[in-house]
Amino acid sequence: MTNTAKEPAGAKQLHNRLAVLRAERGATRRQLAEAVGVNAQTIGFLERGDYGPSVELALRLAAHFTVPVEAIFSLTPFPPMSRQLHATPTPSTAPTTPPAATPPAASATVPSHAGAHT
């Protein structure tokens, strides 16, 4: 089913990860619809990109999945999960190892004899 509604000039398609999130949790469209208070067809329309959710519905979906709205909906296509899971770290994202601790100076390890009784 394609969206036959006229979109305003410059309108962008809304991309989403609803199907992925729903599948990860093993939920049917009907189960998700009941959880957020909509018809199961609405979930299908959302997943296919035939319908953009209201702000309220987007927030209910985000709360249901316990993720930020931006993790579900985007104006730009999401990169494939395989690229995200198998990404090669770049110098800015590669984990860094902390510098090795230097041993304390010898003078710092000598116990003080001040106040000692002999």
Summary of the structure (lengths in Angstrom):
residues: 118
radius of gyration: 27.2
end to end distance: 94.4
largest distance: 96.8
contacts: 196
relative contact order: 0.13
helix: 41%
strand: 3%
